[in-house]
Amino acid sequence: MFEHFAPRHIMPLLVASATTFGGVWPFWSPKNAMLEFGLPERIAASPAAHPVMVLCSARTTVLGMLMFVFYRRENFAAVDSVMAVMGAYLGLVDGYVCWKERMHGKAVFRCVSGMVIAAWGLAGLTEGGF
């Protein structure tokens, strides 16, 4: 899988790992996963919110898995595309929700990190752009 590795692949592999493996955390500890995500205690402590977190995180895990599949196939343009769309959309939505829940530090972190991921993908850096 790594015979075509280049230093420019570090960022997308970190993103793929974080989304793949971070997305399974809610299966074992939904409350702690929600707190780490940036949701307030009142939401994280709600048993009714736990299945929703598991369902949403499973979908995020799929994005990470797709990045690994595309990377393995040496389809770096697809890796960049996933990063661009995922980073922009999820960064904005995550930031917005955390901000609305008055978790301003997490909101800024999620939005900025999402935009960095999106910019990487838009620039095509995994494929070798710039």
C-alpha positions in Angstrom: 0.0 0.0 0.0 2.9 2.4 0.7 5.2 1.6 -2.2 4.1 4.8 -3.9 4.4 6.9 -0.6 5.7 10.5 -0.9 6.0 13.0 2.0 3.0 14.9 0.4 0.9 11.9 1.3 1.3 12.4 5.1 -1.5 14.9 5.4 -4.2 12.8 3.6 -3.1 9.6 5.4 -3.5 11.5 8.7 -6.9 12.7 7.7 -7.9 9.2 6.5 -6.7 7.7 9.7 -8.5 10.2 11.9 -11.8 9.9 10.1 -11.6 6.1 9.8 -10.5 5.2 13.3 -12.0 8.3 15.1 -15.4 7.5 13.6 -15.6 4.1 15.5 -15.0 5.7 18.9 -18.8 6.4 19.4 -19.5 2.7 19.2 -17.7 2.2 22.5 -18.1 5.6 24.2 -20.6 7.9 22.5 -20.6 10.4 25.4 -16.9 10.8 25.4 -16.8 11.0 21.6 -19.4 13.8 21.7 -17.5 15.7 24.3 -14.3 15.4 22.4 -16.1 16.4 19.2 -17.1 19.6 20.9 -20.7 19.1 22.0 -21.7 20.2 25.5 -22.3 17.9 28.4 -26.1 18.3 28.3 -26.1 16.7 24.8 -23.3 14.2 25.4 -25.1 12.9 28.5 -28.3 12.3 26.7 -28.8 8.6 25.9 -31.2 9.6 23.0 -28.3 11.4 21.3 -25.9 8.4 21.4 -27.4 6.4 18.5 -27.4 9.6 16.3 -23.7 10.1 17.0 -22.9 6.4 16.2 -24.8 6.7 12.9 -23.2 10.0 11.8 -19.7 8.8 12.8 -20.2 5.6 10.7 -20.7 7.8 7.7 -17.6 9.8 8.5 -15.6 6.5 8.9 -16.7 5.6 5.3 -15.1 8.8 4.0 -11.8 7.8 5.6 -12.1 4.3 4.3 -12.7 5.7 0.8 -9.6 7.8 1.1 -7.6 4.7 1.9 -9.1 2.8 -1.0 -8.4 5.6 -3.4 -4.9 5.9 -2.0 -4.2 2.2 -2.4 -5.4 2.5 -6.0 -3.0 5.4 -6.5 -6.0 7.6 -7.4 -4.6 10.7 -5.7 -7.1 13.0 -7.5 -9.9 11.2 -5.8 -8.2 11.5 -2.5 -7.9 15.2 -3.1 -11.6 15.4 -4.1 -12.7 13.7 -0.9 -10.5 16.0 1.1 -11.9 19.1 -0.7 -15.5 18.3 -0.3 -15.3 16.7 3.2 -13.1 19.4 4.6 -15.2 22.3 3.4 -18.6 21.0 4.1 -17.9 19.2 7.4 -15.6 22.0 8.6 -18.4 24.5 8.1 -21.2 22.3 9.6 -19.1 21.2 12.5 -18.0 24.7 13.2 -21.5 26.0 12.9 -23.0 23.4 15.3 -20.3 23.8 17.9 -20.6 27.6 17.7 -24.4 27.4 18.2 -23.8 25.2 21.2 -21.4 27.9 22.6 -18.4 25.7 22.2 -16.4 28.5 20.5 -12.9 27.0 20.8 -14.0 23.7 19.3 -16.0 25.6 16.6 -13.0 27.6 15.5 -10.7 24.5 15.5 -13.2 22.4 13.5 -13.8 25.1 11.0 -10.2 26.1 10.5 -8.9 22.5 10.3 -11.7 21.7 7.8 -10.7 24.6 5.6 -7.0 23.5 5.7 -8.1 20.0 4.6 -10.3 21.5 1.9 -7.5 23.8 0.7 -5.1 20.8 0.5 -7.6 18.9 -1.6 -8.6 21.8 -3.8 -4.9 22.5 -4.5 -4.4 18.9 -5.5 -1.4 18.5 -3.2 -1.8 14.7 -2.7 -1.6 14.3 -6.5 1.3 16.7 -6.7 -0.3 20.0 -7.4 1.6 23.3 -7.1 
